[in-house]
């Protein structure tokens, strides 16, 4: 490692451009953000257009949104792996370079040499500063888009907030409120007592059938396990090992690098994680698919129970809009829910969004041009929003995912007549039989 240290010090002192060493720096050209799965930062998915939403002949009268918490820290298990495993890998990478092995350019190696982590297990799954910014900015954009509906004057009769019993959703809700009302007024927002197993916004925690048949069933991970033993993942292990100068890295090591690349990219807008450097674009696509297989089968279209149980939040949305249209709930202007990936993915699937004709499997990675990509549909801060409009020709509903409009399945128009949406979901949602769906009998 002596030669690496000497070169590093020399280049720092002389302020020399160090990209010349060992050829082209792939990491300078490659943006990993499109392929980071559920660890994708929301800044790459948000809609920057904050111009007012104008539907001619219509007035926005109610806003309903459900939001995944912002960027967080990892679980305690991942933090331990980052603190214990990555320093050892880093030292081995530097020794490999000193022995003439690997193909990192010097800039990439320099970044490894200066890498360290100060994340502690006490930070487990807590919201980061980036996550706080995501929530404030998200609220401010909706405030600008709906200036006649969402106003900065807060009162409990006009706005309703709810979050799960976790620090990351509670702080996400408070930061969102700050973006809407400002710091002083946001301090007066009322929140109901959070429920660990919330039947509305974390319903799957109360679904015994899903827990038994899917969540705790090893068979749910069959396709992911097969993919890990297949040629695509094995190719990634070989290419990453070669680039870093190892004879052979384990799946655990390479997956830890990918996860760290994701988290560190999400945490910071400015700095680039050195743990992204070992991956080519094709490698990142393979690692993303590896993650997608898990979320698809645990939370998405893999099993019917995953999305069939997601009727409570959809029923809440349609019940509220129907009541508002009938003049029974005229006070609520904004309803804001803050929850988790599992809720959003199941609800997205219940709506029929991003559904591929063929199921995601271990053997069709190269054949699919898939719609189901967690990098696109389940980033940190993922959100679904719906606006109820009172129009000259009746009430209409508009749907937004990641702040971008989508056509509600069963309808050809945006916004869609409320009566048409209610008719589409009358039997399966408005008559929601959650207990029956989730019963083990």
N, C-alpha and C positions, 0 to 999 in steps of 0.2 A: 504494500500500500504506500510505501515511501515515495515512489515515482509519481503516483496520483497526487499526493499532498504537495510535492514540490511543484508540479505543473499548476495545480490549483492556486497556490500562493503566488507563483510567478505571474499568472494571468490576471489575478486580482490587482497586484501591485502595478503592473504595466498597463492595466485597463485595456487589454487586447481582446478583440473579438475571438471567442473560442469556438465558434461553430465550424471552424476548418477541420478540427481533429476528427479522425475516423469517418470522414465523409459526410453525407447528407443527414440532417437531423429530421427524421420522419415526424417526430412529435411536434415540430414547428408548423408542419403543414396539416396535421390531422386534428380535427376538433372531435373529442370523444363524446361531447354532450348529447348528440342524437341517439346514442346507443347505451345509455346507462340504466335502462329499465326503471324500476320504481325509485331509484336514487337520482333520477334526472332532475336538475334544478328547474324550478318553475319559470325562471326568467327566459328560458328557451321555448316555453310553450304558451306564455301569455299573449294576449292580443293587445298590441301597443296603441291601437286606435281608440281614443277616448272621446271621440266626437259623439254628441247626443244621438240616441237612437230615435229616429223619426219614422213612424209608420203613418202615412197620410190617412186622415180620417179616424185616427185612433189616439187614445190617451192611456198611458201606463197607469194602472191603479193598484197593482200588487206585485211584489218581488219576492221570490222564494229561492233560496240557494242552499246547497249542501257542499261543504268544503273539507277536503283532506287537510290535516295540519300542515304547516310549512316545514321547511328543511329541519331535520332533527339530527341529533347525535346517534351513533349506533347502539345496539344492545350491549350489555355488559360482556357477553361472550365475544362479540366482535372486537370490542375495545381491548379485551385481554389479548386476543390474537394479534391485534395491531401493535400493542406495546411489547409483547413477548416475541412474536414471530418475525415481524418486519425488520427490527434492528439486526437480527441474525442474518436475514436475507440480504439486507443492505450491505453488511460487512462482507458477505460472500461475493456479492456483485463487484465490490471494489477490489477484492483480491483477484477475482477472475480477470478484471481489466488489467491489473498490475501484472498478471501472468500472460497477457496477450490473448485472452479468451473473450468471446462475445463481440458484438458489433454495435454497441452503443456509441454514439458520437460523444465528444467530450462534454458538450453542454448538458446532455442527458445525464452523464456520469456525475458532473458537477452538482446537478440538482439532487441526485441520490446522496452524494456526499454531505450535502447540507440539510438533508431531510431529518426531521424529528417530529414527534407528536406529543402534545401536552393534554390530550383528551384523557380524562379520568373516568373510572367506573361510576363515580358520583354523577357524571353527566348523562348517564344512560337514558337514551331516548328523549332527552329534553330538547326543547326548541332552541335553535341556534339564532344568532343575530340576523343571519340571512333569512331565516324563517320568519322572524319578526317583520323584517322589511317586506317580504313577500305579501304578508297579510295586510299590512298598512297600504301598500301600493295597490293591491287588488281592490280594496274598499274604495280608495280614491278614484280609481278608474270607473267603477260602477256609479259613484257619486256624480262624476262628470257625464256619464252616459244617460243618467236618469235624473236630471236636475229638478224636474217638477215633481218627482215622486220621492226620491231619497234626499231629504234635507238634513242640514247639520243640526237642527233642533231636535234633541232627543227627548222622548217621553215613553214610559212603559206601555202605554196603550197603543202606540204606533209601531213599535219595534219589538221583536221577540228574538232572544238569543238562547242557544242551548249548546252545550258541549259535553263530551264524555268525561269520565273521572280520571283524566290524565293531565299532567302538566303541559304537554305539548298542545293539546286541544284547548285547554283553558287559556293559555297564553295566546294562542292563535286567535281565539275569539276576542280577547281584550285588545290585541293589536289591530284586528279588523275594526273593532269599535273605535279605536283611536283614529284610524284612517277615515272613518265616516264622520265622526263628531268632534275630533280634536281631543287633545289629552285631558283637558279640564272636564268637558262634558262626558267623555268616555268613562271617567271615574264613577259616574253616577248610574251607569248601565246596570240593570238588575239581571242576574242569572239564576235560574232555578238550581237547586242542589243537584250536582252531577251524580249520575247513576253508573255504577261499574258495569252492569249489564243492561244498558239502556235498550228498552224494547223498540224504540223508534229509530235511533241512529247507530245502534250497535246490536241489531237484532240477532245476528248469527251466534252471539254468545248465549242466546236462549233457545237454540235450535238443536236438541239432542240428536236428531236424525243426521243432520249435517256433521256434527262433531264425530259421531260414530262411523258414518259411512264414508266421509271425505277427510275431515281435518285430522283425525287420529288413525286413518286407514293408510298403511304403507303403500297400498296399491295406487293411491292417488299420485304418487311420485314415480310410478313405473316408467312413464315416458321420459321423464327427466333423467332417471338413472340409466336407462338404455342409451340416451343421447350422450351422456358422459362417457360411456364406454365405446361410443361410435367414432367414426373417422373424423368428424368435424372437430369435436373437442380434443381428440388425440392429436390432431394437426395443430391446434392452438398450443397445446402443451409442448410440442416439438419446436414450433417456431419461437415461442417465448423463451424456452430453455436455450435455444441456439443464440438468440439475441443477447441474453444475459450471461452467456458463457458457462452454463451448467450442462452436465451430461443428460440429466433428466429431472425436471421438476414434477412434483405431485400435483394432482388436481387441487388439493387443498391450498397449496401455495399460490397457484395461479388464480384461483377463485378469490383468495384473500387480496391479491393485488388488484383484481377487477373491482371488488367491493370498496377497497380503499380509494381507488381512482374515482369511483362514483361519489362517495361521501366527500372527499376533499375537493372535488370539482364543484359539488353543490354548495359547500361552505363558503367558497371564495370566488368572487367575480374576477379578481385580478391575477392571482397566482395559479399556476398549473401544477397538478400533482405529478411527481416523478413516477408514480406507480401506473400512470397511463402510458408512459413511454414504451413499455415492452410490447404493446398491442398494435397491430395494424388495423386498418378499418375492417377488413374481413374478420379478423380475430374478435373485434368488438361486436360485430354482427352475430357471430356464433355465441359469444358469451351472453349477449342480450337474449337470444332465442332460448338458451339454457334456462334463463330466469323466466321467460315468458311461458315455458312449458309448465312450470310450477304454478304460476298465478292463473293460467288458463284452466288447469284442472282443479285447483283448490277454490278459486273465487269466480271463475268465468264460465264459459260454455261447456266445459268438460263434463260436468254432471248437472242434471236438471235441478236438483235440490239447491245448488249454489245460487241460482238466480230466482227460482220459484219462491224462495223464502223472502225475497226483497220487496214484498208488497207493502210493508208498513210505511216507509217514507214516501213511496209513490202514491199510496192512498191518502196520506197526509196532505201532499201537494194538491191532489185533485179535489179532495174534500174542501180544502181552504179556498181554492179558486171557484168551485161551484157555490160555496156559501157566499163568497164575495160577490159573485154574479147575481145571486138572489137577494143581495142586500142584507144578509144575516151577519156578516163579519166585515163591516165597513171601516173599522178602525185600523186594522193592521196594514201597514204599508210595506213592511219588510220583515221576513222571517229568515233567520240565519242559523244554520246548524254546522257544527264543527266536529269532525269524526275522523275515520281512518280509511286506509287503503281498502280493507276488506269490505267496507260498506259501499264505497264508490264503485268498485269493480263489479260487485253483485248487482248494484242498481243500474249501472251502465249495461250490463248483460240483460237485466230484466226489461230494459227499454228496447233491446234488440240492436244496439249500436255496435259497430265494429265486428260484426259476425261474419266469419269466413264460411264458405260453402263446405270446406273440408276441415275436420278437426285437426288441431295441432298435434303432431306425433313426432317420435324420435327419428322417423325415416322419411319425413317429407320437408325438411328444412329448405333444401335447394329447389323444391318444386312449388312452394307456396309464395305468392306475392300477397302476404297476409295483411289483414286489417288490424288484427289483434297484436299490437305492440305496446307493451307497458311503458316504454319510453315516451310514446305519444299520448297514451290515455290514462296513465297513472303516475305522473311525476309528483314530486312534492307539491303541495298546494293545489292538486287537481280539484276541479269544482264543476258541478252542474248547476245551472241557474235557469229559472223560468220566470217569464214576465207575463202577467195577465193584462191584456189591453181591453179597454172599453171602446168599441169602434161604432161607427155609424150603422154598420150592418150586424151588430152583435158583439159578443165577447170572443176574444181570440187569445191563444197562448203561443208564446215563442220560447224555444229551447236553446240553451247555449252550453257548450262544453269547452272548457278552457277559454271562456269568454267569446268563443266563436259560434255563430248560429249553426244549428243543424235542423234538418227536416225530421219532425217527430214521426217515427214509423207508423204507417197507416194513414198518413196525410201527405198530400203533395205540395202544400202551401206553407209559407213561413211569413207571418204567423198562421197558425191553424185554428179554425173555428173550435171553440171550447166544446161544443156539443159533439163534434166529430171525435175529439180525443176522449171524452167521457164514454162515448159509445164503444170506442176501440177497447177500452180497459174495464168496461162495466162488469163483466163476469169474473175476470181474473184478478183485478186489483180492488175495485170498489167493494167487492164481496170477499175481501182478503180473509183467508182461513189459515192464518199463520200456525196456530196450535195444531191443526189437523195435518198441515204440510210437514211440520217438524216432529210429529209424534213418532216414537219408535214402534208403535203397534202397526 
